[in-house]
Amino acid sequence: MHSKDLMGLRILVVDDEADARDLLACLLESAGATVYLADAAATALAILASHTTDVMVSDIGMPDEDGYSLMRNVRSLPHEDKRTIPAIALTAFTRDVDRQCALTAGFDVHLGKPLQPPMLVRALRELMHARAAGAQSEPRKSSRDSS
């Protein structure tokens, strides 16, 4: 992992465990990202409403509102840029059924804990690359369709 692999990326981290949030913040900031921290789903939604974020990394097992519910709420937000934010589930729930539940709820990637920093950084870079490629291909597709 290079020290600035995530330079300029704005990442929302959602985890009810302070140690997990702090570890993710340290890792992501050392890779060049700006990190917003939320300890609950309600806090995450407030941050999404008030800040520009590029990607979300969320735990699943949280009290009050779990990560599945958070993701469903994010995917139903009124503003498209907020609703379509790329999202990674980083969770101790690692069975195949858990992965499928995360993807069905709207997460783009499901990664298991314990955290493997190179895998998380790679997943973040791939998500952002795919999003950029999708945004670049949209206008070309539209112009081709209109001819």
Sine and cosine of phi, psi and omega as CSV:
sin_phi,cos_phi,sin_psi,cos_psi,sin_omega,cos_omega
0.00,0.00,0.80,-0.61,0.05,-1.00
-0.99,0.13,0.44,-0.90,-0.13,-0.99
-0.92,0.40,-0.36,0.93,-0.04,-1.00
-0.80,-0.60,0.57,0.82,0.00,-1.00
-0.85,0.52,-0.45,0.89,-0.09,-1.00
-0.90,-0.43,0.45,0.90,-0.06,-1.00
-0.80,0.60,0.81,-0.59,0.07,-1.00
1.00,0.09,-0.17,0.99,-0.02,-1.00
-0.97,0.26,0.70,-0.71,0.03,-1.00
-0.96,-0.28,0.91,-0.40,-0.16,-0.99
-0.88,-0.47,0.78,-0.63,0.13,-0.99
-1.00,-0.08,0.85,-0.52,0.03,-1.00
-0.95,-0.31,0.81,-0.59,-0.01,-1.00
-0.85,-0.52,0.90,-0.43,0.03,-1.00
-0.35,-0.94,0.70,-0.71,-0.01,-1.00
-0.97,0.22,-0.24,0.97,0.01,-1.00
-1.00,-0.03,0.88,-0.47,-0.05,-1.00
-0.86,0.52,-0.66,0.75,-0.01,-1.00
-0.89,0.45,-0.65,0.76,0.02,-1.00
-0.91,0.41,-0.69,0.73,0.04,-1.00
-0.87,0.49,-0.71,0.70,-0.03,-1.00
-0.90,0.44,-0.65,0.76,0.03,-1.00
-0.89,0.45,-0.71,0.70,0.02,-1.00
-0.90,0.44,-0.67,0.74,0.01,-1.00
-0.87,0.49,-0.71,0.70,0.01,-1.00
-0.87,0.49,-0.74,0.67,-0.01,-1.00
-0.87,0.49,-0.77,0.64,-0.10,-1.00
-0.95,0.32,-0.63,0.78,0.05,-1.00
-0.92,0.39,-0.59,0.81,0.03,-1.00
-0.93,0.38,-0.35,0.94,0.06,-1.00
-1.00,-0.05,0.11,0.99,0.11,-0.99
0.98,-0.19,-0.01,1.00,-0.06,-1.00
-0.99,0.11,0.41,-0.91,0.23,-0.97
-1.00,-0.09,0.75,-0.66,-0.12,-0.99
-0.86,-0.51,0.75,-0.66,0.14,-0.99
-0.95,-0.30,0.72,-0.70,-0.07,-1.00
-0.93,-0.38,0.71,-0.71,0.07,-1.00
-0.76,-0.65,0.69,-0.72,0.00,-1.00
-0.99,-0.12,-0.04,1.00,-0.02,-1.00
-0.37,-0.93,0.27,-0.96,-0.02,-1.00
-0.87,0.50,-0.67,0.74,-0.02,-1.00
-0.88,0.48,-0.65,0.76,0.04,-1.00
-0.91,0.42,-0.66,0.75,0.01,-1.00
-0.87,0.49,-0.70,0.72,0.00,-1.00
-0.90,0.44,-0.61,0.80,0.04,-1.00
-0.91,0.41,-0.65,0.76,0.03,-1.00
-0.91,0.43,-0.69,0.72,0.03,-1.00
-0.86,0.51,-0.60,0.80,-0.02,-1.00
-0.94,0.33,-0.49,0.87,-0.14,-0.99
-0.94,-0.33,-0.14,0.99,-0.04,-1.00
-0.75,-0.66,0.47,-0.88,0.14,-0.99
-1.00,0.10,0.85,-0.53,0.01,-1.00
-0.80,-0.61,0.51,-0.86,-0.02,-1.00
-0.99,-0.13,-0.49,0.87,-0.10,-1.00
-0.37,-0.93,0.44,-0.90,0.03,-1.00
-0.84,-0.54,0.68,-0.74,0.12,-0.99
-0.87,-0.49,0.87,-0.49,-0.11,-0.99
-0.73,-0.68,0.61,-0.79,0.20,-0.98
-0.95,0.32,0.33,-0.94,0.07,-1.00
-0.99,-0.15,-0.77,0.64,-0.10,-1.00
-0.99,0.15,1.00,0.02,0.03,-1.00
-0.80,-0.60,0.52,-0.86,0.04,-1.00
-0.94,0.33,0.24,-0.97,0.01,-1.00
0.93,0.37,-0.95,0.33,0.02,-1.00
-0.75,-0.67,0.86,-0.52,-0.05,-1.00
-0.99,0.17,0.11,-0.99,-0.04,-1.00
-0.90,0.44,-0.51,0.86,0.05,-1.00
-0.89,0.45,-0.73,0.68,0.01,-1.00
-0.90,0.44,-0.68,0.73,0.06,-1.00
-0.83,0.56,-0.74,0.67,-0.06,-1.00
-0.90,0.43,-0.66,0.75,0.05,-1.00
-0.88,0.47,-0.63,0.77,0.05,-1.00
-0.91,0.41,-0.66,0.75,0.04,-1.00
-0.88,0.47,-0.71,0.71,-0.04,-1.00
-0.93,0.38,-0.19,0.98,0.04,-1.00
-0.95,-0.32,0.18,0.98,0.03,-1.00
-0.90,0.43,0.48,-0.88,-0.07,-1.00
-0.95,0.31,-0.52,0.85,-0.04,-1.00
-1.00,0.02,0.81,-0.59,-0.09,-1.00
-0.85,0.53,-0.66,0.75,-0.04,-1.00
-0.90,0.44,-0.50,0.86,0.06,-1.00
-0.99,0.17,-0.67,0.74,-0.07,-1.00
-0.91,0.41,-0.51,0.86,-0.10,-1.00
-0.98,-0.22,0.23,0.97,-0.01,-1.00
-0.83,0.56,0.75,-0.67,0.09,-1.00
-0.89,0.46,0.61,-0.79,-0.08,-1.00
-0.63,-0.78,0.66,-0.75,0.03,-1.00
-0.90,-0.44,0.79,-0.62,0.17,-0.99
-1.00,0.04,0.86,-0.51,0.06,-1.00
-0.90,-0.43,0.97,-0.24,-0.26,-0.97
-0.55,-0.84,0.40,-0.92,0.10,-0.99
-0.98,0.18,-0.22,0.97,0.05,-1.00
-0.98,0.18,0.98,-0.18,-0.19,-0.98
-0.87,-0.50,0.15,0.99,0.04,-1.00
-0.94,0.33,0.29,-0.96,0.04,-1.00
-0.85,0.53,-0.64,0.77,0.00,-1.00
-0.91,0.41,-0.57,0.82,0.05,-1.00
-0.92,0.39,-0.66,0.75,0.04,-1.00
-0.87,0.49,-0.72,0.70,-0.01,-1.00
-0.90,0.44,-0.64,0.77,0.04,-1.00
-0.89,0.46,-0.65,0.76,0.01,-1.00
-0.90,0.44,-0.71,0.70,-0.01,-1.00
-0.92,0.39,-0.63,0.77,0.03,-1.00
-0.91,0.43,-0.60,0.80,0.01,-1.00
-0.94,0.35,-0.34,0.94,0.05,-1.00
0.83,-0.56,-0.01,1.00,0.08,-1.00
-0.93,0.36,0.53,-0.85,0.03,-1.00
-1.00,0.02,-0.51,0.86,-0.07,-1.00
-0.66,-0.75,0.58,-0.82,0.05,-1.00
-0.84,-0.54,0.90,-0.44,0.04,-1.00
-0.87,-0.49,0.66,-0.76,-0.01,-1.00
-1.00,0.02,0.48,-0.87,0.16,-0.99
-1.00,0.00,0.48,-0.88,0.16,0.99
-0.95,0.32,0.47,-0.88,-0.03,-1.00
-0.84,0.54,0.74,-0.67,0.15,-0.99
-0.89,-0.46,0.99,-0.11,-0.13,-0.99
-0.75,0.67,-0.72,0.69,-0.01,-1.00
-0.87,0.48,-0.59,0.80,0.01,-1.00
-0.92,0.39,-0.64,0.77,0.01,-1.00
-0.91,0.41,-0.72,0.69,0.00,-1.00
-0.88,0.47,-0.68,0.74,0.03,-1.00
-0.89,0.46,-0.69,0.72,0.00,-1.00
-0.90,0.44,-0.65,0.76,0.03,-1.00
-0.89,0.45,-0.72,0.70,0.01,-1.00
-0.89,0.46,-0.67,0.75,0.01,-1.00
-0.91,0.41,-0.65,0.76,0.05,-1.00
-0.88,0.47,-0.70,0.72,-0.03,-1.00
-0.94,0.35,-0.59,0.81,0.06,-1.00
-0.90,0.43,-0.71,0.71,0.01,-1.00
-0.90,0.44,-0.64,0.77,0.01,-1.00
-0.91,0.42,-0.69,0.73,0.02,-1.00
-0.90,0.44,-0.67,0.74,0.01,-1.00
-0.90,0.43,-0.63,0.78,0.03,-1.00
-0.91,0.42,-0.65,0.76,0.01,-1.00
-0.92,0.40,-0.60,0.80,0.01,-1.00
-0.96,0.29,-0.53,0.85,-0.04,-1.00
-0.99,0.17,-0.39,0.92,-0.02,-1.00
-0.85,0.53,-0.79,0.62,-0.02,-1.00
-0.88,0.47,-0.64,0.77,0.02,-1.00
-0.88,0.47,-0.67,0.74,0.01,-1.00
-0.88,0.47,-0.71,0.71,-0.01,-1.00
-0.89,0.46,-0.69,0.72,-0.04,-1.00
-0.93,0.37,-0.57,0.82,0.04,-1.00
-0.92,0.39,-0.65,0.76,-0.03,-1.00
-0.92,0.39,-0.48,0.88,-0.07,-1.00
-1.00,0.09,-0.14,0.99,-0.02,-1.00
-1.00,0.02,0.00,0.00,0.00,0.00
